[in-house]
Amino acid sequence: MELLEIMKHRRSVRTYTEEPVDEEKLEKILQAGLLSASGRAIRPWDLIVVRDRKTLKKMSGARAAGAKMLETAACAIVVLGDQEKTDVWTEDCSIVMANMHLMADSLGVGSCWVQGRLREASDGRTAEAYLRELLDYPKHLRLEAILSLGMPKEHPEPYRLEALPVEKVHWECFGGKRTYGKMEHMAEEIAEFCRELQKLPDNPGAGKVDRKTFTLLLSGLSACRKIPGIEKHMGYKNLYHCETKKDAAAAGEYLQKRYHVRPGDLDSLKMALIREFSDCEKYEQFRTFWVGSPMFELEELRPENRGWFSVSRDMAEPFIPIVKERGFYAWDISERIGLCRKAAACGMITDEQFWELTDPWVRQAQVFYHSWKDYAVSCLCGAVFFMRRESEEQLKSFLELNRKLIRQLFAEGMPWQRNAWYEPQEREWTEMFDIRQECLITRQALEEERIGYMYRQEPEEDFTDCGWRFMTGEETEEYVSNPGNILVFRYSDVCNIEPSVRAYFYAEYGKQYVKEADGGWTEMT
């Protein structure tokens, strides 16, 4: 087992069986301690091994609380430091403790660090004085800690690397963030591909599509992926259905095994969609941190989620110049529709349920994208981020696979080349935020569907006001002074008009921003 695996499995064990610790294992634990590094190789430590049951029971009183496990331990190792040899004896002895702790776990022996230095015993004395009387060690030796040992009664779950508090690691200076080379390399390649797409001539003869065809076209990349029972491309003209019952059964079995989707259980499909393809929502959360208006403090997250959130946020950052507020919506939309298409193909959901499920994503696509090229680039960025746990080599392979598929979709006569982006006769609004939140917007900004200036103030009480105010930035003072030019509007609908404002919702009262020519927002002071 490699060292990192041993560290993941190392847990403090406080309950033991009556089985003794094997002599050979104890010897290895002691060797691990004696091999420890120390300043100038002084090795200022002495170890006392205690196996006598009566002594161990008395040792449990060396702490007012926190040493009770010594009563049932098979063995204990007391680590002492010689203060006359070095002034860093505490650091050197701590290394001994850590090494023995790790070795014990690697051998299947339970162990627990019982701090002794600067701690009080059950009788009110210091733990050091208590143990010096019991174990009779000289005054120039100082107590560091006790390592209790025993065969574990239970085996705690190992730590998960994703749960590490990586936010406690700073790069180059305090508060400095880590850069992820593999993601930066992927972003560079996608930026180059973006330039390649922009050079493709627009097709003036691209045909208009109806909403259902548009829905199927949005599944672009995922529709190309085959699964058991669906061995052919599902196409984009009609909702595909498996050709035989055998194919439907094979596809259904695959979806059950891979996504835990159960036949006739719509909720299991909805859960799979959220569980597997929600990076667009994560990106929205990241944006609130990037613009300085975080929707929550990292400390509010569970410890097991905090580290991976920070890592994921920093991994997504290289894609900001490419996708901006559009984020990874395209990837999630494509994959969600693709999974629903497969579920409909094998009869796990009805056609009617398919169109109902996919309706919100079609609306989202219209908010964030205005061409297949924009959609394709966002798909590609989302694909790479989706695979962020993998090595750079695997990321390159996955990027190239999806890049090839996109090139095929844009080839002469192919779906994204011959079909125009869908334009509904009337705007299709979608829920972009809590629909109960309201704000004020000028009539001009609403009519022109253009926002260039926004600020937040203390909310008013006569409606569910979130405090935000939106304007084009060109209104005169006389115009905004006319109550007839100021409208109560849903914040969610403002996000439909200008999705970039969504990240600023949690900004403090008094903040105001102006939109720049590049589409970004600058805080006004």
Disulfide bonds with the S-S distance in Angstrom:
none
